[in-house]
Amino acid sequence: MARSRPEAGRAVRFPPAPPRRAGAGMRPVKFAIIQFPGSNCDHDAYHAARYVLGQQAEFVWHKETGLRSADVVVLPGGFSYGDYLRTGAIARFSPVMQRVREFAATGGPVIGICNGFQVLLEAGFLEGALLRNRGLKFLCRHVHVRVEQTDTPFSCAASVGQVLKLPIAHGEGNFHAAPETAAALEANRQVVFRYCDAAGTVTGGGNPNGSLHEIAGVCNRRRNVVGLMPHPERACESALGSEDGRVVFESVVAAMAATGAA
Amino acid sequence: MIDQATIDAHGLTAGEYRRLVEILGRAPTITELGIFSVMWSEHCSYKSSRRHLRRFPTDGPRVLQGPGENAGAVDIGDGLAAVFKIESHNHPSFIEPYQGAATGVGGIIRDIFTMGARPIALLDSLRFGALEDEHGRSSVETVRLVDGVVAGIAGYGNSIGIPTVGGEVAFEPGYAGNPLVNVFCLGVAKADRLAKGVASGAGNPVYYVGARTGRDGIHGATMASAEFDEGSADNRPAVQVGDPFMEKLLLEACLEVMQTDALVGIQDMGAAGLTCSTCEMAARGGTGIDIDVSRVPQRETGMTPYEIMLSESQERMLLVVRRGREPEVEQVFDKWDLHAVRIGEVTGDGLLRVRDRGRMVAEIPTRELADGAPVYDRPTRYPAYLDEAQRLDESALPVPADLARTWLDLLAAPAIASKRWVYRQYDHMVRTNTVGLPGLGAGVVRIKGTGRALALSVDGNGRYAWLDPREGGRLAVAEAARNVACAGAAPIGATNCLNFGNPERPDIMWQFAEAVDGIAEGCRALGIPITGGNVSLYNETDGQAIYPTPVLGVVGLLDDAARVLTRIFPAAGLDVVLLGDPAGGLGGSEYLKRVHGLVRGRPAPVDFDREAALQRLVVDASRRGMLCSAHDCAEGGFAVALAECSIESGGVGASVDLPVLAGPNDRFGLLRTLFGEAPSRIIVSVTRAGQTELLARARDLGVPVAVIGRTGGDRVTVSLSGRVVADVAIEAAEHAWATGLARHFEPPAA
């Protein structure tokens, strides 16, 4: 089925700004962590937002019809509805997704991580599809991704070319798109993260799952919705092997400060 | 009317049948016969093992729950309890590797959250037949089984979102017809809110929650209590199919219900399903339960009460709720789109009553059913094979010409080689607690909200136990505890999975009794209580028993989660210190098996005074920040352990020199030093500043200690009394180690 083309809305800029912590005189940014049945990285995203970044976070059950006045929406990883159908295929019908759609339409920042990325694709927020990994096995390991674009709310605190060490954990993360879609994603600078080696070189060797153009994460044309397969929320503390994922969350905190939304 | 053929088909002996007639005071109905047969099966009743298991030490200051509940629990401070258990799913995994392993994971997870604990870590102890022949060619059958079992564990654990943080995989020909799949799960609960599998309060409603009941797994428990033969592959209907999504919903909903105090008791329906959960809960509460099976949600039509009571369909729970509080409980399950169906109530008369649309189909005293299974004192006999197997004439063995090559060959042995191909298929990071990654030592998970962490290890060695069952039990305890100590954690509790052959054979029963004594002795000596576990007997195919395989799961507590030690040398310029004796023994060693194709001799025994002192030393030194890395010498001996300290270090080699007690020209002394295996040996790296204090403390505790070399360079070099005897480039060691297992599963890199 052909997806409707996303609106080519006006570009919203998210300039980098230093991250803030709660108690610095400003209201903390509030993250809504959507919980689908089968979500299992919901607590991890909550922990990163609340305890590592020092922001506010609330779980929003998928049957809810409001977003609790959140500033940022996170669709976490997991196996929504068991992923017995295509990954993310049922979650997109959850009542809360209508609110998320409206939230995104007003420019609100939305991030989908792993299964959340799959949901965003199924729901038509983003273009492309995720196929079985090239090796046909679930793969959990650290990989490197290069930040390609910094004018999204989830990468604005990073610099172009910055290499992030992030974990992946998926069986279906092999990004694919029709040639014209892939060309459009590139032309519109919608590829936000690309698999690379530790030095930042984008080669086939750094690509863990066979993704087209080494694509690890993309955004919509309006640039406020980002989906990625790696797990930045699992890489926010050195004890876990990497802190490189923090920049994703710090970016959105900075973006909210810059837009005055918070 | 029940005829003799029906009784035989249910696996009940004449004596057992007489006993159940005595209990009932009449002949059983077919449903009652089915209920007794599963409850009195070896799997559920532990009738052959029970009197031996009493010898385990189960008490200790930290023990909150010992054996007898769904899982054990120990106090880990901050008002929290670690709840853990290990369980086998051997027989189902042989018949259907993916689903057998998957449902094994599902079963142990239910045991943990049934206790009110949030499961946070899984480990697996896996054993298969030989992976390669003497020419290094893959065994297709083993590859198929490993692939299926690993995929099954991954499929279930990843989906439900519980990280698999460690484990072990071993290969021996004896497991070819009977692989072992032992799964360990650990959860964390509030210490004062542990849930119990108890039915109390006459009149309280009994709820059925979760998946519908089908005909799958009927007589699974009975199957797990019989040997395999050629017809076993036809047993597929006795294997269950897992639904991790359903279990995820059940897990979240049950934990949410437990936040209220509306719950009286809860138990999962595992082996023997509805039968076991009803009668055990009632027996623990000294009560009865009255249920109507027609209210049980059913997946198939026309199911008989017999089938409903014996089904082992997965992802089902039985709850006893406080009368009057039903709406609160139903509301939670409704939120998770689960149906909580009231199927009966608790009664005060001590009877399990099963009705079908009101008609009574079974009426059995719960206590006699749950606890009245016959307890057998099976005869034991010293096995005929043992004297011969223990004989090892080292002088008859040829000495390898190129020791470096032997070293690399051992690093490539499937039992020693990197298990990356396995653990990368497991989500080992979900829940963001994994501070000790798989492949680096014990699995370590931090406990959020505290500064602490738990180190977990599952260990066993079937070869050792076959050659000396008692010593095999002792060594398994020592190694599992030593592994958590090497992460910097003090061992605080243990669980075990005892995998053996047919207990009706006296030589097998002797192995069992000896191994139990060995484990009991080890746990007592190290002060580690056993809080539960699992016994898996009848692990035989066509009369060929597996190696006796006791597997220990040990939980260790780290006071400071930031001080996790791994096997890896972190930098050049550190001193390498060996704690323990330099030389091991060749009996039962990986060297003997790999190089000479022999499983012979006796494994080197544990001196528990020394083992306890060594572990205390390492945990204490780690706490004080004196150590930079720690790694125990296990399969492959000192040389393999040393290489493993450099592998994946980013190129930090080491050069060490060992004193040789037997003299450098004693070729067997040389082999024992390089590849001999023995407990109580740990390689650590320390800074100069840490070294002095470490040496002093080691001497205080009576632990042999020697500064044997320094880290650095891109090679690993071992000298004996000044003469280089083996030397390999890290790159070569890493290649051998990284490909030894993976090459059987992955196409060669293009």
Interface residues (C-beta under 8 A of the other chain):
Chain A: P37 G38 N40 C41 H43 D44 H47 A48 Y51 W61 K63 G77 G78 F79 Y81 G82 D83 Y84 G135 K137 F138 L139 C140 R141 P167 A169 G171 H231 E233 R234 C236 E237 A239 L240 G241
Chain B: A151 A154 G155 N158 S159 I160 G161 D243 P244 F245 M246 K248 L249 K335 W336 D337 Y423 R424 Q425 Y426 D427 H428 M429 V430 R431 T432 T434 V435 L437 R446 K448 A561 A562 V564 E746
